[in-house]
């Protein structure tokens, strides 16, 4: 079974969550001290650790170095799933065709 971890950062609080490959929440913590103990106590190996802040999500992606013409893994920003859903709903409400 594969596990995925995400860190959700906002002005009010920071939360960390581990989900399994079926999308079920396995563990969750919200206090800063608990975040450190959270991974130590899990005993699970994470395939990815992602970061969400406001409407952006950062996760490992394969990107190309144009100068060296090579590929490498980097944490690049993209719209978070929550922000994408909000954008789709706003577009539908405006009824663009």
C-alpha positions, 0 to 999 in steps of 0.5 A: 500500500502506498501513502501520501502526506500533505501539509495544509498551511493557512493563516489560522492553523497548519494541518498535516494528513496522511492518506492511503492510495484509496484516498482515505485519511489514515492520520491527521494532526493540527498542533505544531508539536504534534506535527513533528511527532506525527511522522515519527510515530507513523512508521510509514514511508511516504511516497510524496509529501505535498504542501498546500498554501492558500490556493496553491499546492506544491508537490514533486513534479518532473521538470525540464532544465532547458539549458542542460536539456535534462529532467529533474524533480522539483517542487513547483506550484500549481492550483490546488484541487480545492482552487480548481474546483472553485474555478470550475464552479465560477465558470459554470455559474457564468455560463461561458459558451 
